[in-house]
Amino acid sequence: MQYNTPLRNKIVGPLRINSDPETVITIAVAITCLIFLLAAPSLLTSTSNEPVILGMYSFGYSIGLIIYCLIVVALPCLLLLNKHRAKYIAKKSQETLTNLELYARYISFCLFVFISLFLLSRTYTWSYDALLQISLLIQGIWLAFLPAFIQWGINGWPLKYFSVTQAIEWLIDNSNMWVGPVVVALALLISAYLGYNGSAREQKMVFMLLPAIAGFLFLWHYPLAGIIALVFTVAIPQNGPSGLNATPVLVAFLFGLWVVDMIFIQRKATFVSSVTTKPIIVLIVVACLSFGFGQLRWYTFAQLAPLGAQLGGLAVFILSAVAFVLIGHRIKDLYWLQLLVWTFIAVGAFYMVDTIISLGIAPKYYYAVVNGSLFWTWIVTLAFSQAVFNNKLHLGWRAVLIGVVLLTFYIAYFQRADWKSGWVPPLVSIVAIIGIRYWYLSVIAAPFVLTPISYFVSKTIASDSYSWGTRVDAWIIVLEITKASPIFGLGFANYNWFTPLFPLRGYAVRFNSHSQYVDIFAQTGILGFIAFIYLFVVVGWLGWELRKRVPEGFPLAYVYGALGGLVATLVAAALGDWVLPFFYNVGLSGFRASVWSWVFLGGLVVLEHLYKEPKPES
């Protein structure tokens, strides 16, 4: 028995082969080379419809083929690694396996790359055949499994898991080593199925899903980057049903990520203490109550707006408030607020320059936002306030900002045929900024300024008297319609369906008010109107108080700009430019432009938090 015990242990015990990191890396590299070479016959023998290179390949395909060849040639160079480098790679593979977050990113990268390659091969018909499909599948699985393979080899290639019980235990204890490769394998198998049996629409949806997944993972780790990305959604012209577009979708998505983070990660709700919290909650609550009252039939001979339209109107209110809250409560550093402002000005300036020199880019990508007055208003407001009041900004950049302001006015007034919504609110903003900064002089100059302003207003109305007259008639009728429910309003989008009962200049047609204030009153009643004004009064008061607390430079210039923008926003609302877009006018498409008032006024909450008023000593 004493003689046989060691022999029994050797037979029953786990089989191990001692392997140093250098040997394991060599084996891993050799296998990787062979797997990558599987695709060579299919890729090298492919022919393009428009051959340019060697009479076989298109230019784009040639670039991809060169990258593939460089990878295949570079891989054997890893066989020349010394022991120090081999140990470094082994260490990194172990770190990848033990860090679940890092391993998830690695798996996601493998998944994204190989599904993208698969779909590209289908889209551009790169001689896709069974060999190419199988090689892509094997490459994806192998690269996902590679860190686990290296770690397994360094541990001595143990074979104890051939026991069913031990294998199950190992699968449970080491799920991070096998879940990733399985995910990659399933994803690639699904891709292969769609490639052979899926329709073109299904393939396109999957292809669009990949960047969506990548974007989700990126925004999960860098949510503030999503706020900056919001600026670029103005240049995404595609609209979905009812004008749904990337801007409200991204706002809702960022808010959802924030809520999930508070509930499941932080396990506590964290909000910035602000004077604007109560009025923003009041506005949301009143909007929800008005939506409920909107389900009542106020007029017997008129139907209610479809539920989808009512939900769209409610979504505009809620998402606008959410945008305000997101900026104020998510940005905790002045750097991100600065980046948001400079990015917005840069995107707006690019449109202005492109319009002047006719590059042809703006008509393709900006057309969905350029008719929104508030987009123009905030470009001028932020550029002007930073140019005039940011004394920390280089003189050259301040001159550039003034150039952006002048260019914007030139395009709105001359190139767009005296488009009043494009230049009147921005002009009001500049006057308000100067008036707020030098308020004591404004009081003295008020009697002398009011006369030319009243003349200017009357002349502006006279230049478009018919439009103005029909709008006034529409206001009177909509206010008459709202008498049926003056407290909570008629609900969202409903009054548009009631208007045929009240003819406009003899015509029984559906129409909207073309006034933000009349529209708010009609949809949400007296309570909604008061809640809207209450919010803007509180935000204005916050900005007025911040003038005394924030330092010079960007913060002070931002406060003046926000106050000027607030005044201009209220004026634009009176002109029929939507701060809260009406569903049957500009719809959700108008959210691209209207959201910026909520975003940049929310920036005042950021400064309120960063520059808290010192508490008096007891």
TITOR-763801 format. One line per 4 residues: their letters; for each residue z, y, x of C-alpha. Coordinates in Angstrom, 2 decimals, padded with zeros to 5 digits. Example, Ala and Ser with C-alpha at 12.3 -4.5 7.8 and 13.67 -1.06 7.14 Angstrom:
2
AS) 007.80,-004.50,012.30  007.14,-001.06,013.67
***
This chain:
618
MQYN) 000.00,000.00,000.00  000.86,002.41,002.77  -002.52,001.69,004.40  -004.54,002.09,001.17
TPLR) -002.93,005.31,-000.16  -004.80,007.74,002.12  -008.08,005.93,001.42  -007.49,006.13,-002.35
NKIV) -006.76,009.84,-002.11  -010.01,010.36,-000.22  -011.98,008.50,-002.87  -010.37,009.99,-005.98
GPLR) -009.68,013.46,-004.63  -012.19,016.29,-004.83  -015.17,016.04,-002.53  -015.46,019.09,-000.25
INSD) -017.88,020.06,002.49  -016.53,022.70,004.81  -019.01,025.58,004.91  -018.67,028.90,006.67
PETV) -020.02,032.07,004.96  -023.03,032.22,007.28  -024.23,028.76,006.20  -023.65,029.49,002.52
ITIA) -025.58,032.77,002.69  -028.44,031.00,004.49  -028.68,028.37,001.75  -028.47,031.04,-000.98
VAIT) -031.23,033.11,000.64  -033.47,030.06,001.05  -033.09,029.13,-002.61  -033.72,032.74,-003.67
CLIF) -036.93,032.86,-001.61  -038.22,029.66,-003.18  -037.43,030.87,-006.69  -039.17,034.21,-006.14
LLAA) -042.21,032.43,-004.69  -042.63,030.53,-007.97  -044.21,033.61,-009.54  -046.64,034.20,-006.67
PSLL) -049.60,032.10,-007.96  -049.58,033.81,-011.35  -049.12,037.32,-009.99  -051.63,037.09,-007.14
TSTS) -054.40,035.55,-009.23  -054.07,038.05,-012.06  -057.03,040.32,-012.80  -056.86,043.70,-014.55
NEPV) -059.22,045.12,-017.17  -059.76,048.17,-014.97  -059.77,046.80,-011.41  -059.44,049.45,-008.72
ILGM) -057.78,047.69,-005.79  -059.63,044.75,-004.16  -061.77,044.47,-007.25  -058.92,042.67,-009.06
YSFG) -055.92,044.91,-009.65  -055.32,048.19,-011.44  -053.48,050.94,-009.61  -050.20,050.50,-011.54
YSIG) -050.29,046.73,-011.22  -050.93,047.07,-007.47  -047.77,049.13,-007.03  -045.72,046.46,-008.81
LIIY) -047.36,043.73,-006.75  -046.58,045.58,-003.51  -042.91,045.84,-004.52  -042.85,042.12,-005.30
CLIV) -044.42,041.24,-001.92  -041.97,043.49,-000.06  -039.05,041.70,-001.74  -040.45,038.27,-000.89
VALP) -041.06,039.31,002.74  -037.68,041.02,003.09  -035.62,038.12,001.76  -036.10,035.85,004.82
CLLL) -034.76,038.68,006.99  -031.35,037.93,005.49  -031.43,034.62,007.37  -030.90,036.62,010.56
LNKH) -027.54,037.95,009.45  -024.67,037.56,011.89  -021.26,036.20,010.92  -019.83,039.66,010.34
RAKY) -022.54,040.55,007.80  -022.27,037.13,006.15  -018.52,037.60,005.68  -019.18,041.05,004.23
IAKK) -021.62,039.62,001.64  -019.17,036.84,000.83  -016.42,039.40,000.32  -018.60,041.47,-002.00
SQET) -019.54,038.41,-004.06  -015.86,037.55,-004.46  -015.07,041.14,-005.52  -017.88,040.96,-008.07
LTNL) -016.49,037.77,-009.58  -012.88,038.89,-009.71  -013.71,042.32,-011.17  -014.85,041.60,-014.73
ELYA) -016.14,045.13,-015.27  -018.20,045.02,-012.08  -019.53,041.55,-012.93  -020.49,042.74,-016.42
RYIS) -022.49,045.57,-014.87  -024.19,043.14,-012.51  -025.09,040.80,-015.36  -026.34,043.71,-017.45
FCLF) -028.56,044.81,-014.58  -030.04,041.31,-014.23  -030.57,041.12,-017.97  -032.27,044.51,-018.12
VFIS) -034.57,043.91,-015.13  -035.87,040.49,-016.07  -036.32,041.11,-019.78  -038.14,044.34,-018.88
LFLL) -040.41,042.42,-016.51  -041.05,039.81,-019.16  -041.96,042.37,-021.81  -044.10,044.32,-019.36
SRTY) -045.98,041.15,-018.51  -046.63,040.66,-022.21  -047.54,044.29,-022.83  -050.00,044.58,-019.96
TWSY) -051.18,040.93,-020.03  -050.48,040.20,-016.38  -051.99,036.71,-016.65  -048.85,035.53,-018.35
DALL) -048.70,031.79,-018.31  -046.06,029.10,-018.50  -045.38,029.24,-014.75  -044.72,032.98,-014.79
QISL) -042.46,032.70,-017.84  -040.46,029.84,-016.31  -040.15,031.64,-012.97  -038.80,034.78,-014.67
LIQG) -036.29,032.65,-016.56  -035.13,030.88,-013.40  -034.95,034.13,-011.41  -032.76,035.80,-014.03
IWLA) -030.37,032.85,-014.27  -030.21,032.39,-010.52  -029.44,036.02,-009.69  -026.75,036.08,-012.37
FLPA) -025.26,032.88,-010.92  -025.65,033.94,-007.26  -022.15,035.45,-006.71  -020.56,032.34,-008.23
FIQW) -022.79,030.10,-006.08  -021.74,031.88,-002.88  -018.08,031.66,-003.81  -018.45,027.98,-004.71
GING) -020.03,027.26,-001.32  -017.36,029.12,000.62  -014.74,027.06,-001.21  -016.35,023.92,000.22
WPLK) -018.76,022.95,-002.60  -015.99,021.14,-004.58  -017.35,018.48,-006.96  -014.14,017.84,-008.89
YFSV) -015.64,019.40,-012.01  -017.72,016.29,-012.64  -014.63,015.06,-014.45  -015.00,016.11,-018.13
TQAI) -011.37,017.19,-018.49  -011.37,019.15,-015.26  -014.74,020.66,-016.12  -013.40,021.99,-019.43
EWLI) -010.33,023.41,-017.69  -012.57,025.04,-015.11  -014.82,026.57,-017.77  -011.80,028.08,-019.51
DNSN) -010.18,029.40,-016.33  -013.42,030.70,-014.76  -015.32,032.08,-017.73  -016.38,035.10,-015.70
MWVG) -018.40,032.81,-013.41  -020.55,031.16,-016.10  -020.67,033.48,-019.11  -022.99,035.90,-017.30
PVVV) -025.65,033.34,-016.36  -025.53,031.89,-019.88  -026.07,035.35,-021.38  -029.03,035.94,-019.08
ALAL) -030.49,032.51,-019.91  -030.18,033.05,-023.67  -031.65,036.54,-023.44  -034.62,035.33,-021.43
LISA) -035.17,032.38,-023.76  -035.18,034.73,-026.75  -037.62,036.96,-024.88  -039.86,033.98,-024.18
YLGY) -039.81,033.05,-027.86  -040.72,036.59,-028.91  -043.44,036.63,-026.28  -045.16,033.57,-027.68
NGSA) -044.31,033.75,-031.38  -043.03,037.28,-032.07  -045.14,040.03,-033.61  -046.09,043.20,-031.73
REQK) -043.52,045.14,-033.78  -040.73,042.72,-032.85  -041.66,042.93,-029.17  -041.66,046.73,-029.35
MVFM) -038.22,046.73,-031.00  -036.81,044.48,-028.27  -038.37,046.65,-025.59  -036.70,049.72,-027.14
LLPA) -033.44,047.80,-027.42  -033.16,047.45,-023.64  -032.81,051.14,-022.82  -030.50,051.42,-025.84
IAGF) -028.19,048.78,-024.34  -028.39,050.43,-020.93  -027.63,053.79,-022.54  -024.65,052.33,-024.40
LFLW) -023.15,050.92,-021.20  -023.78,054.16,-019.34  -022.23,056.37,-022.04  -019.28,054.01,-022.38
HYPL) -018.37,054.69,-018.77  -019.57,058.31,-018.62  -019.12,059.79,-022.13  -019.35,063.39,-020.92
AGII) -022.85,062.68,-019.63  -023.73,061.98,-023.26  -022.74,065.53,-024.18  -025.13,066.85,-021.52
ALVF) -027.80,064.43,-022.76  -027.45,066.07,-026.17  -029.40,069.03,-024.79  -032.45,066.89,-024.04
TVAI) -032.59,065.47,-027.57  -034.17,068.76,-028.70  -037.29,067.63,-026.83  -037.49,064.24,-028.57
PQNG) -039.93,065.01,-031.40  -039.76,061.69,-033.25  -038.22,061.75,-036.72  -037.03,058.83,-038.77
PSGL) -036.43,058.66,-042.53  -035.45,062.03,-044.04  -035.84,063.74,-040.67  -033.26,061.60,-038.90
NATP) -033.60,062.22,-035.18  -031.92,061.65,-031.84  -029.55,064.64,-032.05  -027.37,063.58,-035.04
VLVA) -027.60,059.95,-033.92  -026.23,060.81,-030.47  -023.47,063.00,-031.92  -022.37,060.16,-034.22
FLFG) -022.61,057.64,-031.38  -020.50,059.74,-028.99  -017.89,060.25,-031.69  -017.83,056.51,-032.38
LWVV) -017.31,055.75,-028.69  -014.44,058.23,-028.62  -012.77,056.63,-031.66  -013.19,053.11,-030.22
DMIF) -011.74,054.27,-026.90  -008.67,055.73,-028.62  -008.08,052.69,-030.84  -008.81,049.78,-028.51
IQRK) -008.45,051.16,-024.97  -005.90,053.98,-024.98  -004.21,052.66,-028.15  -003.24,056.18,-029.13
ATFV) -004.96,059.18,-030.70  -005.24,062.07,-028.27  -006.26,065.49,-029.58  -006.10,068.91,-028.02
SSVT) -003.71,071.30,-029.70  -005.87,074.07,-031.16  -005.75,076.73,-033.86  -009.12,075.42,-035.08
TKPI) -007.82,071.95,-035.97  -006.57,072.84,-039.44  -009.70,074.72,-040.63  -012.07,072.02,-039.35
IVLI) -010.06,069.36,-041.21  -010.06,071.51,-044.35  -013.85,071.85,-044.18  -014.33,068.08,-043.85
VVAC) -011.89,067.28,-046.68  -013.47,069.80,-049.04  -016.94,068.45,-048.21  -015.81,064.92,-049.09
LSFG) -014.26,066.11,-052.36  -017.47,067.95,-053.26  -019.43,064.79,-052.58  -017.20,062.97,-055.07
FGQL) -017.65,065.66,-057.72  -021.38,065.48,-057.07  -021.47,062.05,-058.70  -020.74,063.66,-062.09
RWYT) -023.69,064.54,-064.33  -023.39,068.32,-064.72  -026.60,068.81,-066.69  -027.66,066.33,-069.38
FAQL) -031.41,066.88,-069.02  -031.56,066.73,-065.23  -030.95,063.80,-062.94  -028.74,063.84,-059.87
APLG) -030.16,063.82,-056.37  -030.64,060.29,-054.95  -027.54,058.94,-053.24  -029.35,058.93,-049.90
AQLG) -030.01,062.66,-050.17  -026.37,063.33,-051.09  -025.15,061.26,-048.15  -027.57,063.13,-045.89
GLAV) -026.13,066.45,-047.02  -022.58,065.21,-046.48  -023.57,063.88,-043.04  -024.78,067.35,-042.01
FILS) -021.34,068.83,-042.77  -019.39,066.04,-041.11  -021.60,065.73,-038.01  -021.54,069.50,-037.48
AVAF) -017.74,069.41,-037.54  -017.79,066.33,-035.30  -019.97,068.14,-032.75  -017.43,070.99,-032.68
VLIG) -014.54,068.56,-032.23  -016.33,066.49,-029.57  -016.91,069.48,-027.31  -013.45,070.91,-027.78
HRIK) -011.53,067.68,-027.35  -013.64,065.65,-024.90  -014.37,068.26,-022.24  -011.25,068.74,-020.14
DLYW) -012.85,070.38,-017.10  -014.65,073.72,-016.75  -017.34,072.00,-014.67  -018.72,070.09,-017.67
LQLL) -018.80,073.19,-019.85  -020.70,075.03,-017.12  -023.12,072.12,-016.73  -023.70,072.07,-020.49
VWTF) -024.51,075.80,-020.56  -026.80,075.80,-017.52  -028.63,072.69,-018.74  -029.21,074.26,-022.16
IAVG) -030.50,077.50,-020.64  -032.76,075.55,-018.27  -034.26,073.47,-021.10  -034.81,076.61,-023.17
AFYM) -036.27,078.53,-020.23  -038.71,075.69,-019.55  -040.01,075.99,-023.10  -040.48,079.76,-022.72
VDTI) -042.32,079.43,-019.41  -044.50,076.61,-020.73  -045.40,078.70,-023.78  -046.51,081.60,-021.58
ISLG) -048.58,079.67,-019.05  -049.71,076.94,-021.49  -048.84,073.76,-019.61  -049.21,071.84,-022.84
IAPK) -045.80,070.15,-022.64  -043.90,072.31,-025.14  -046.25,071.69,-028.11  -045.80,067.92,-027.68
YYYA) -042.04,067.75,-027.30  -040.42,070.98,-028.51  -042.23,071.55,-031.79  -039.43,069.99,-033.84
VVNG) -036.81,072.51,-032.67  -038.63,075.79,-031.96  -038.63,076.84,-035.63  -034.84,076.74,-035.62
SLFW) -033.49,080.26,-035.19  -030.20,079.16,-033.65  -031.97,077.48,-030.71  -033.46,080.85,-029.75
TWIV) -030.24,082.68,-030.55  -028.08,080.66,-028.18  -030.61,080.77,-025.34  -030.53,084.58,-025.46
TLAF) -026.79,084.75,-026.11  -025.69,082.54,-023.23  -028.27,083.87,-020.76  -027.43,087.51,-021.55
SQAV) -023.64,087.12,-021.44  -023.71,085.23,-018.13  -026.17,087.71,-016.61  -024.12,090.76,-017.58
FNNK) -020.50,089.59,-017.39  -020.41,086.72,-014.87  -019.61,088.74,-011.74  -019.25,085.52,-009.73
LHLG) -022.94,084.68,-010.25  -025.45,085.59,-007.54  -027.47,088.71,-008.32  -030.74,086.79,-008.05
WRAV) -029.70,084.27,-010.71  -028.50,087.08,-012.97  -031.97,088.61,-012.70  -033.51,085.25,-013.62
LIGV) -031.31,085.07,-016.72  -032.37,088.56,-017.80  -035.95,087.38,-017.34  -035.27,084.45,-019.70
VLLT) -033.90,086.89,-022.30  -036.91,089.20,-022.08  -039.33,086.28,-022.17  -037.68,084.90,-025.30
FYIA) -037.96,088.23,-027.11  -041.59,088.62,-026.03  -042.57,085.19,-027.39  -040.64,085.61,-030.66
YFQR) -041.94,089.12,-031.39  -045.49,089.13,-030.03  -046.73,085.55,-029.65  -045.12,084.32,-032.86
ADWK) -046.33,087.25,-034.97  -043.08,089.16,-035.41  -041.04,086.07,-036.31  -037.87,087.78,-037.51
SGWV) -035.70,084.68,-037.34  -036.65,084.35,-033.68  -035.66,087.83,-032.54  -033.33,089.44,-035.12
PPLV) -030.31,087.08,-034.65  -030.64,087.16,-030.81  -030.78,090.96,-030.95  -027.71,091.00,-033.19
SIVA) -025.99,088.76,-030.66  -026.66,091.17,-027.78  -025.45,094.15,-029.83  -022.32,092.20,-030.84
IIGI) -021.58,091.17,-027.24  -021.80,094.77,-026.03  -019.84,096.01,-029.03  -017.03,093.48,-028.51
RYWY) -016.84,094.15,-024.77  -016.66,097.92,-025.30  -015.03,097.87,-028.70  -013.28,101.25,-028.28
LSVI) -016.63,102.95,-027.68  -018.08,101.03,-030.61  -015.51,102.58,-032.94  -016.51,106.07,-031.79
AAPF) -020.23,105.31,-031.91  -020.14,103.47,-035.26  -021.05,106.48,-037.45  -024.06,107.23,-035.24
VLTP) -025.19,103.60,-035.09  -024.89,102.66,-038.76  -027.63,105.05,-039.85  -030.39,103.60,-037.62
ISYF) -029.18,100.06,-038.40  -029.43,100.64,-042.16  -032.90,102.14,-041.65  -033.90,099.12,-039.57
VSKT) -032.63,096.69,-042.20  -034.39,098.46,-045.07  -037.64,098.61,-043.08  -037.38,094.91,-042.23
IASD) -036.89,094.03,-045.90  -039.74,096.31,-046.97  -042.12,094.60,-044.53  -041.70,091.36,-046.47
SYSW) -040.72,092.61,-049.91  -042.22,089.76,-051.96  -040.41,087.06,-049.98  -037.19,089.04,-050.15
GTRV) -037.58,089.56,-053.91  -038.15,085.87,-054.64  -035.15,084.96,-052.51  -032.89,087.31,-054.45
DAWI) -034.16,085.81,-057.71  -033.47,082.31,-056.33  -029.93,083.31,-055.36  -029.19,084.60,-058.86
IVLE) -030.49,081.41,-060.47  -028.62,079.08,-058.09  -025.38,080.99,-058.68  -026.00,080.65,-062.42
ITKA) -026.51,076.88,-062.02  -023.26,076.58,-060.05  -021.20,077.94,-062.96  -021.05,074.33,-064.20
SPIF) -018.69,073.47,-061.31  -017.59,076.59,-059.44  -014.50,075.15,-057.73  -015.89,072.09,-055.93
GLGF) -019.59,072.81,-056.38  -022.35,070.56,-057.67  -022.29,068.16,-054.74  -024.83,067.80,-051.97
ANYN) -028.53,068.36,-052.76  -027.93,068.17,-056.53  -028.74,071.76,-057.49  -032.30,071.27,-056.21
WFTP) -032.83,068.79,-059.05  -031.32,071.18,-061.62  -033.52,074.19,-060.79  -036.48,073.21,-063.07
LFPL) -034.15,073.90,-066.02  -033.94,077.53,-064.82  -037.52,078.85,-064.28  -038.14,081.08,-061.26
RGYA) -040.42,083.96,-062.31  -041.78,081.81,-065.10  -042.31,078.64,-063.05  -040.21,075.54,-063.76
VRFN) -040.22,074.22,-060.21  -037.71,072.76,-057.78  -036.57,075.21,-055.12  -033.67,075.89,-052.78
SHSQ) -031.67,079.05,-052.20  -032.96,080.02,-048.71  -029.46,081.35,-048.00  -026.75,079.43,-046.20
YVDI) -023.97,081.17,-048.12  -025.46,080.57,-051.57  -026.23,077.01,-050.51  -022.64,076.33,-049.40
FAQT) -021.30,077.79,-052.63  -023.69,075.72,-054.76  -022.92,072.46,-052.97  -019.19,072.79,-052.22
GILG) -018.04,075.54,-054.57  -015.53,078.28,-053.98  -013.30,075.98,-051.92  -016.14,075.01,-049.58
FIAF) -017.22,078.62,-049.17  -013.66,079.69,-048.33  -013.26,076.75,-045.91  -016.47,077.74,-044.10
IYLF) -015.45,081.40,-043.77  -011.89,080.38,-042.83  -013.18,078.26,-039.94  -015.41,081.00,-038.54
VVVG) -012.66,083.62,-038.87  -010.23,081.40,-036.93  -012.84,080.65,-034.26  -013.58,084.38,-033.98
WLGW) -009.89,085.17,-033.64  -009.55,082.51,-030.96  -012.41,084.05,-028.99  -010.91,087.52,-029.35
ELRK) -007.56,086.31,-027.99  -009.20,084.38,-025.13  -010.66,087.62,-023.75  -007.20,088.45,-022.45
RVPE) -006.40,084.99,-021.05  -009.46,083.66,-019.26  -010.35,084.73,-015.70  -013.42,086.72,-014.76
GFPL) -016.66,084.94,-014.00  -018.08,082.16,-016.12  -015.11,081.79,-018.55  -015.00,085.46,-019.55
AYVY) -018.78,085.67,-019.85  -018.72,082.53,-022.02  -016.11,084.03,-024.36  -018.20,087.16,-024.89
GALG) -021.29,085.03,-025.40  -019.55,082.78,-027.93  -018.30,085.78,-029.91  -021.76,087.33,-029.93
GLVA) -023.26,083.99,-030.90  -020.76,083.64,-033.74  -021.79,087.01,-035.21  -025.48,086.14,-034.78
TLVA) -024.92,082.75,-036.43  -023.43,084.40,-039.51  -026.35,086.85,-039.67  -028.88,084.04,-039.24
AALG) -027.19,082.19,-042.10  -027.80,085.20,-044.34  -031.49,085.22,-043.36  -031.92,081.64,-044.52
DWVL) -031.64,080.02,-041.09  -029.51,076.95,-041.45  -026.11,076.56,-039.82  -025.61,073.58,-042.14
PFFY) -029.18,072.44,-042.93  -030.03,071.78,-046.58  -031.40,068.29,-047.14  -034.41,069.43,-049.18
NVGL) -035.35,072.25,-046.83  -035.30,071.47,-043.10  -033.25,068.32,-043.66  -031.71,066.39,-040.81
SGFR) -034.54,067.60,-038.58  -032.95,071.05,-038.64  -029.80,069.63,-037.09  -031.55,069.84,-033.69
ASVW) -031.20,073.63,-033.79  -028.14,074.15,-036.00  -025.86,071.93,-033.92  -025.78,074.43,-031.04
SWVF) -023.62,076.91,-032.92  -021.06,074.16,-033.44  -021.36,072.94,-029.86  -020.94,076.29,-028.12
LGGL) -018.26,077.56,-030.49  -016.44,074.31,-029.72  -016.52,075.43,-026.09  -013.91,078.05,-027.00
VVLE) -011.48,075.20,-027.72  -012.11,073.93,-024.17  -011.13,077.32,-022.75  -008.16,077.49,-025.15
HLYK) -006.88,074.26,-023.63  -007.68,075.14,-020.00  -006.11,078.59,-020.17  -003.10,078.08,-022.37
EPKP) -001.00,081.07,-023.20  002.25,080.84,-021.21  005.26,080.00,-023.35  007.94,082.71,-023.46
ES) 011.08,081.81,-021.57  014.08,081.17,-023.79
***
